[in-house]
Amino acid sequence: MRHVRLRGLRVKLENSFEVPAPPKHAWALLMDVPRIIPCMPGAKLDEAVDDANWKATMAVKLGPISLSFKTDVKREEADEAVWRAKLSAKAREARGRGNASATIESSLTPQDGGTRVDIVPRSWSRNSPTASRRSSRRARRRRRRPSRRSRSR
């Protein structure tokens, strides 16, 4: 489960679903990243670099804000013996308004003639140039202000 801190609160994010296929077939599909990418809303495969690296575009719309991310996807690990895979993604907003990265672990478990698929984000981060500029401005203002001690002298 993924833990996210929101002002002192911890939230766990995970996604699980069942497919009506044996783990062997589900594993073959999970390893076919070019087939999986278009299944994600707003995602488009741009290029298959090699068997473990791909380039994709992710379009995200939040209310009136639309963002487009150029994303590098890499298969970090794939262990068929235990049906576990790890993908990493590094994304840059197309107009330079930020970037993000994530590591996602997927695992398969046989269940009632089908397969349970668990997808758990293990790490993620984002960087917004706007937030960085804002914190830099605050730091500069603090340095310019005379301290209370020096003002009282």
C-alpha positions as CSV (number, residue, x, y, z in Angstrom):
1,M,0.0,0.0,0.0
2,R,1.2,3.5,-0.8
3,H,1.4,6.1,2.1
4,V,0.9,9.7,1.3
5,R,1.2,12.4,3.9
6,L,-1.4,15.2,3.7
7,R,-0.8,17.6,6.6
8,G,-0.2,14.9,9.1
9,L,-2.7,12.3,7.6
10,R,-1.5,9.1,5.9
11,V,-3.4,7.8,2.9
12,K,-2.8,4.4,1.3
13,L,-3.2,4.1,-2.5
14,E,-3.4,0.8,-4.3
15,N,-5.4,-0.8,-7.1
16,S,-6.4,-4.4,-7.3
17,F,-8.6,-6.2,-9.9
18,E,-9.3,-9.7,-11.1
19,V,-9.0,-11.0,-14.7
20,P,-10.7,-14.1,-15.9
21,A,-7.4,-15.7,-17.2
22,P,-4.7,-17.8,-15.6
23,P,-1.6,-16.0,-14.3
24,K,0.5,-17.2,-17.2
25,H,-1.8,-15.3,-19.7
26,A,-2.2,-12.3,-17.4
27,W,1.7,-12.1,-17.1
28,A,2.1,-12.1,-20.9
29,L,-0.2,-9.2,-21.1
30,L,1.3,-7.3,-18.2
31,M,4.8,-7.6,-19.8
32,D,3.4,-6.2,-23.1
33,V,3.8,-2.6,-22.1
34,P,3.1,-1.2,-25.6
35,R,-0.4,-2.9,-25.4
36,I,-1.0,-1.7,-21.8
37,I,0.0,2.1,-22.2
38,P,-3.0,2.9,-24.5
39,C,-5.4,1.4,-21.9
40,M,-4.5,4.2,-19.5
41,P,-6.8,7.3,-20.0
42,G,-4.9,10.1,-21.8
43,A,-1.8,7.9,-22.5
44,K,-0.3,7.4,-26.0
45,L,2.7,5.2,-26.9
46,D,5.2,7.3,-28.9
47,E,8.1,5.0,-29.3
48,A,9.4,1.5,-28.2
49,V,13.1,2.2,-27.6
50,D,13.9,-1.5,-26.8
51,D,12.4,-4.4,-24.9
52,A,12.5,-2.6,-21.5
53,N,12.2,1.1,-22.4
54,W,9.4,3.2,-24.0
55,K,8.5,6.8,-24.6
56,A,4.9,7.9,-24.1
57,T,2.8,11.0,-23.9
58,M,0.4,11.5,-20.9
59,A,-2.4,14.0,-21.2
60,V,-4.0,15.1,-17.9
61,K,-6.9,17.5,-17.5
62,L,-7.9,18.8,-14.1
63,G,-10.8,21.2,-14.5
64,P,-9.7,24.1,-16.7
65,I,-6.0,23.0,-16.6
66,S,-4.6,20.7,-19.3
67,L,-1.1,19.3,-19.0
68,S,0.8,17.1,-21.4
69,F,3.7,15.0,-20.1
70,K,6.5,13.4,-22.1
71,T,7.2,10.2,-20.3
72,D,10.1,7.7,-20.2
73,V,8.9,4.3,-19.0
74,K,11.4,1.6,-18.0
75,R,10.9,-2.0,-16.8
76,E,13.2,-2.1,-13.8
77,E,12.4,-5.7,-12.8
78,A,10.4,-8.7,-14.0
79,D,10.4,-11.9,-12.1
80,E,8.1,-14.5,-13.8
81,A,8.7,-17.1,-11.1
82,V,6.8,-15.0,-8.5
83,W,4.8,-12.9,-11.1
84,R,6.1,-9.6,-9.9
85,A,7.3,-6.6,-12.0
86,K,8.5,-3.1,-11.3
87,L,8.1,-0.1,-13.7
88,S,9.5,3.4,-13.3
89,A,8.3,6.5,-15.1
90,K,9.9,9.9,-15.5
91,A,7.8,12.6,-16.9
92,R,8.4,16.2,-18.0
93,E,5.6,18.6,-18.7
94,A,5.8,19.6,-22.4
95,R,5.8,23.3,-21.7
96,G,8.3,23.1,-18.8
97,R,5.7,23.6,-16.0
98,G,7.1,20.7,-13.9
99,N,8.0,17.1,-13.8
100,A,7.1,13.9,-12.0
101,S,8.5,10.4,-11.4
102,A,7.0,7.2,-10.1
103,T,7.9,3.6,-9.4
104,I,5.1,1.1,-9.6
105,E,5.1,-2.6,-8.6
106,S,2.6,-5.1,-10.0
107,S,2.1,-8.6,-8.8
108,L,-0.2,-11.5,-9.9
109,T,-1.9,-14.0,-7.6
110,P,-3.9,-17.1,-8.8
111,Q,-7.5,-16.8,-7.6
112,D,-10.5,-19.0,-8.4
113,G,-9.5,-19.9,-11.9
114,G,-8.5,-16.3,-12.7
115,T,-5.8,-13.9,-11.5
116,R,-5.8,-11.1,-9.0
117,V,-3.6,-8.2,-10.2
118,D,-2.3,-5.8,-7.5
119,I,-0.7,-2.5,-8.6
120,V,1.0,-0.5,-5.9
121,P,2.9,2.8,-6.3
122,R,6.1,2.4,-4.3
123,S,7.4,6.0,-4.7
124,W,6.5,9.1,-6.5
125,S,7.7,12.7,-6.6
126,R,6.9,15.9,-8.5
127,N,8.5,19.2,-9.0
128,S,6.8,22.4,-10.0
129,P,9.0,25.2,-11.2
130,T,6.4,27.7,-9.9
131,A,6.6,26.4,-6.4
132,S,10.4,26.4,-6.6
133,R,10.4,30.1,-7.7
134,R,8.0,31.0,-4.9
135,S,10.2,29.4,-2.2
136,S,13.3,31.1,-3.7
137,R,11.6,34.5,-3.6
138,R,10.6,34.0,0.1
139,A,14.2,33.0,1.0
140,R,15.6,36.1,-0.8
141,R,13.1,38.4,1.0
142,R,14.0,36.9,4.4
143,R,17.7,37.6,3.7
144,R,17.0,41.2,2.7
145,R,15.0,42.0,5.9
146,P,17.0,43.4,8.8
147,S,16.7,41.3,11.9
148,R,14.8,42.7,14.9
149,R,18.0,43.0,16.8
150,S,19.7,45.2,14.2
151,R,16.6,47.4,13.9
152,S,16.5,48.2,17.6
153,R,20.1,49.4,17.8
